[in-house]
Amino acid sequence: MDLVFEAVQDGDSGYCAECLTENIFTQGDTWDELRRNVIEATAAYFFDQPQPERIRLHFVRNELLSPMSRIPE
């Protein structure tokens, strides 16, 4: 079983990650801290069940573009 987390940068305050299939949410000030916290939160959630084989962490970048904007070369 794989778990998939969607991770986003939370402004200037770090990163947040939410599992897409289970009720698991965590955050971290840095990307490395977020990775550790995702593993820790997953272990706590599945403490009395078989652990997932893999955890996928997808970083989602949301950027608003104007059609009239010029892309710098």
MDTraj code that builds the backbone (N, CA, C; nanometers):
import mdtraj as md
import numpy as np

residues = "MET ASP LEU VAL PHE GLU ALA VAL GLN ASP GLY ASP SER GLY TYR CYS ALA GLU CYS LEU THR GLU ASN ILE PHE THR GLN GLY ASP THR TRP ASP GLU LEU ARG ARG ASN VAL ILE GLU ALA THR ALA ALA TYR PHE PHE ASP GLN PRO GLN PRO GLU ARG ILE ARG LEU HIS PHE VAL ARG ASN GLU LEU LEU SER PRO MET SER ARG ILE PRO GLU".split()
xyz = np.array([
    [0.0836, -0.1184, 0.0000],
    [0.0000, 0.0000, 0.0000],
    [0.0882, 0.1250, 0.0000],
    [0.0563, 0.2200, -0.0858],
    [0.1240, 0.3492, -0.0889],
    [0.0322, 0.4552, -0.0300],
    [0.0901, 0.5502, 0.0408],
    [0.0168, 0.6687, 0.0846],
    [0.0676, 0.7862, 0.0031],
    [-0.0233, 0.8726, -0.0367],
    [0.0145, 0.9905, -0.1130],
    [-0.0218, 1.1142, -0.0323],
    [0.0773, 1.2007, -0.0141],
    [0.0579, 1.3282, 0.0536],
    [0.0733, 1.4405, -0.0471],
    [-0.0105, 1.5404, -0.0348],
    [0.0040, 1.6621, -0.1129],
    [0.0701, 1.7654, -0.0224],
    [0.1826, 1.8185, -0.0661],
    [0.2564, 1.9167, 0.0128],
    [0.2513, 2.0522, -0.0563],
    [0.2339, 2.1563, 0.0226],
    [0.2324, 2.2922, -0.0289],
    [0.3206, 2.3789, 0.0609],
    [0.3760, 2.4827, 0.0001],
    [0.4518, 2.5787, 0.0799],
    [0.3518, 2.6755, 0.1400],
    [0.3604, 2.6950, 0.2696],
    [0.2636, 2.7764, 0.3445],
    [0.3210, 2.9161, 0.3645],
    [0.3216, 2.9962, 0.2581],
    [0.3761, 3.1310, 0.2676],
    [0.5220, 3.1269, 0.3077],
    [0.5585, 3.2078, 0.4045],
    [0.6961, 3.2107, 0.4537],
    [0.7146, 3.1249, 0.5779],
    [0.6083, 3.0534, 0.6185],
    [0.6146, 2.9827, 0.7462],
    [0.6427, 2.8341, 0.7335],
    [0.6802, 2.7862, 0.6158],
    [0.7155, 2.6456, 0.6041],
    [0.6281, 2.5710, 0.5057],
    [0.6056, 2.4435, 0.5369],
    [0.5340, 2.3535, 0.4474],
    [0.4255, 2.2788, 0.5234],
    [0.3184, 2.2430, 0.4511],
    [0.2099, 2.1613, 0.5052],
    [0.1910, 2.0417, 0.4130],
    [0.1535, 1.9278, 0.4704],
    [0.1262, 1.8085, 0.3909],
    [0.0005, 1.7415, 0.4436],
    [-0.0821, 1.6972, 0.3494],
    [-0.2068, 1.6295, 0.3830],
    [-0.2170, 1.5020, 0.3009],
    [-0.2486, 1.3913, 0.3690],
    [-0.2673, 1.2640, 0.3009],
    [-0.3972, 1.2697, 0.2217],
    [-0.3945, 1.2152, 0.0994],
    [-0.5119, 1.2196, 0.0137],
    [-0.6133, 1.1103, 0.0441],
    [-0.5735, 1.0070, 0.1177],
    [-0.6650, 0.8955, 0.1433],
    [-0.6942, 0.8707, 0.2909],
    [-0.6130, 0.9212, 0.3789],
    [-0.6333, 0.9024, 0.5233],
    [-0.6368, 1.0397, 0.5902],
    [-0.6814, 1.0429, 0.7131],
    [-0.6918, 1.1684, 0.7869],
    [-0.5592, 1.1991, 0.8574],
    [-0.4561, 1.2287, 0.7772],
    [-0.3224, 1.2585, 0.8305],
    [-0.2808, 1.3939, 0.7764],
    [-0.2393, 1.4828, 0.8656],
    [-0.1950, 1.6164, 0.8291],
    [-0.0759, 1.6509, 0.9157],
    [0.0242, 1.7157, 0.8565],
    [0.1400, 1.7599, 0.9347],
    [0.2033, 1.8800, 0.8671],
    [0.2992, 1.9397, 0.9349],
    [0.3686, 2.0555, 0.8805],
    [0.5125, 2.0574, 0.9283],
    [0.5922, 2.1434, 0.8673],
    [0.7316, 2.1585, 0.9067],
    [0.7852, 2.2918, 0.8593],
    [0.8826, 2.3441, 0.9322],
    [0.9421, 2.4727, 0.8955],
    [1.0297, 2.4615, 0.7714],
    [1.0890, 2.3448, 0.7491],
    [1.1742, 2.3213, 0.6326],
    [1.1233, 2.1962, 0.5607],
    [1.1730, 2.1760, 0.4382],
    [1.1342, 2.0574, 0.3616],
    [1.1795, 1.9301, 0.4331],
    [1.3010, 1.9306, 0.4868],
    [1.3506, 1.8129, 0.5585],
    [1.2678, 1.7843, 0.6836],
    [1.2305, 1.8887, 0.7553],
    [1.1467, 1.8691, 0.8740],
    [1.0093, 1.8147, 0.8336],
    [0.9535, 1.8646, 0.7241],
    [0.8256, 1.8134, 0.6760],
    [0.8359, 1.6647, 0.6436],
    [0.9423, 1.6249, 0.5761],
    [0.9614, 1.4837, 0.5411],
    [0.9647, 1.3967, 0.6676],
    [1.0406, 1.4396, 0.7674],
    [1.0469, 1.3639, 0.8938],
    [0.9097, 1.3584, 0.9607],
    [0.8370, 1.4703, 0.9596],
    [0.7067, 1.4754, 1.0253],
    [0.6028, 1.3902, 0.9533],
    [0.6125, 1.3809, 0.8204],
    [0.5210, 1.2936, 0.7459],
    [0.5432, 1.1483, 0.7873],
    [0.6678, 1.1068, 0.7971],
    [0.6993, 0.9695, 0.8391],
    [0.6506, 0.9446, 0.9817],
    [0.6750, 1.0397, 1.0712],
    [0.6329, 1.0259, 1.2109],
    [0.4805, 1.0225, 1.2235],
    [0.4119, 1.1107, 1.1515],
    [0.2650, 1.1144, 1.1575],
    [0.2040, 0.9866, 1.1009],
    [0.2646, 0.9340, 0.9955],
    [0.2158, 0.8094, 0.9369],
    [0.2352, 0.6932, 1.0336],
    [0.3499, 0.6860, 1.0973],
    [0.3759, 0.5798, 1.1949],
    [0.2764, 0.5877, 1.3115],
    [0.2465, 0.7085, 1.3566],
    [0.1510, 0.7245, 1.4667],
    [0.0103, 0.6841, 1.4235],
    [-0.0285, 0.7201, 1.3035],
    [-0.1623, 0.6881, 1.2534],
    [-0.1824, 0.5374, 1.2402],
    [-0.0784, 0.4686, 1.1947],
    [-0.0867, 0.3239, 1.1726],
    [-0.0195, 0.2455, 1.2864],
    [-0.0164, 0.3004, 1.4083],
    [0.0602, 0.2383, 1.5167],
    [0.0183, 0.0946, 1.5458],
    [-0.1093, 0.0608, 1.5244],
    [-0.1553, -0.0749, 1.5548],
    [-0.1994, -0.1507, 1.4293],
    [-0.1518, -0.1030, 1.3133],
    [-0.1859, -0.1638, 1.1845],
    [-0.0585, -0.1797, 1.1021],
    [-0.0645, -0.2556, 0.9964],
    [0.0521, -0.2640, 0.9085],
    [0.0850, -0.1267, 0.8488],
    [0.2125, -0.0931, 0.8485],
    [0.2580, 0.0347, 0.7932],
    [0.2530, 0.0304, 0.6403],
    [0.2301, 0.1438, 0.5755],
    [0.2341, 0.1457, 0.4291],
    [0.3745, 0.1128, 0.3788],
    [0.3818, 0.0540, 0.2606],
    [0.5118, 0.0196, 0.2032],
    [0.5895, 0.1432, 0.1612],
    [0.5188, 0.2399, 0.1056],
    [0.5836, 0.3625, 0.0585],
    [0.4957, 0.4818, 0.0900],
    [0.5610, 0.5965, 0.1042],
    [0.4923, 0.7241, 0.1212],
    [0.5375, 0.8134, 0.0065],
    [0.4412, 0.8637, -0.0667],
    [0.4722, 0.9553, -0.1775],
    [0.4375, 1.0970, -0.1328],
    [0.5314, 1.1868, -0.1520],
    [0.5147, 1.3258, -0.1122],
    [0.5179, 1.4108, -0.2394],
    [0.4016, 1.4609, -0.2787],
    [0.3895, 1.5408, -0.4006],
    [0.3872, 1.6881, -0.3628],
    [0.4834, 1.7627, -0.4153],
    [0.4884, 1.9070, -0.3903],
    [0.4050, 1.9771, -0.4966],
    [0.3065, 2.0547, -0.4526],
    [0.2166, 2.1254, -0.5427],
    [0.2485, 2.2743, -0.5348],
    [0.2745, 2.3302, -0.6501],
    [0.3039, 2.4733, -0.6558],
    [0.1881, 2.5409, -0.7277],
    [0.1239, 2.6312, -0.6607],
    [0.0105, 2.7029, -0.7162],
    [0.0572, 2.8431, -0.7536],
    [0.0531, 2.8726, -0.8826],
    [0.1000, 3.0029, -0.9302],
    [-0.0064, 3.0625, -1.0214],
    [-0.0451, 3.1848, -0.9937],
    [-0.1458, 3.2534, -1.0727],
    [-0.0758, 3.3347, -1.1804],
    [-0.1124, 3.3096, -1.3061],
    [-0.0527, 3.3795, -1.4186],
    [-0.1578, 3.4613, -1.4910],
    [-0.1194, 3.5761, -1.5363],
    [-0.2063, 3.6580, -1.6191],
    [-0.1741, 3.6288, -1.7653],
    [-0.2756, 3.6099, -1.8485],
    [-0.2483, 3.5826, -1.9898],
    [-0.1725, 3.6968, -2.0574],
    [-0.1775, 3.8149, -2.0020],
    [-0.1117, 3.9308, -2.0614],
    [0.0324, 3.9464, -2.0120],
    [0.0747, 3.8647, -1.9170],
    [0.2104, 3.8734, -1.8630],
    [0.3118, 3.8214, -1.9632],
    [0.4277, 3.8808, -1.9615],
    [0.5376, 3.8330, -2.0448],
    [0.6295, 3.7503, -1.9571],
    [0.6726, 3.6402, -2.0100],
    [0.7665, 3.5529, -1.9387],
    [0.9062, 3.6072, -1.9629],
    [0.9847, 3.6301, -1.8579],
    [1.1224, 3.6800, -1.8767],
    [1.2052, 3.5773, -1.9557],
    [1.2892, 3.6289, -2.0406],
    [1.3734, 3.5400, -2.1215],
    [1.5063, 3.5172, -2.0570],
])
top = md.Topology()
chain = top.add_chain()
for i, resn in enumerate(residues, 1):
    res = top.add_residue(resn, chain, resSeq=i)
    for name in ("N", "CA", "C"):
        top.add_atom(name, md.element.get_by_symbol(name[0]), res)
traj = md.Trajectory(xyz[None], top)
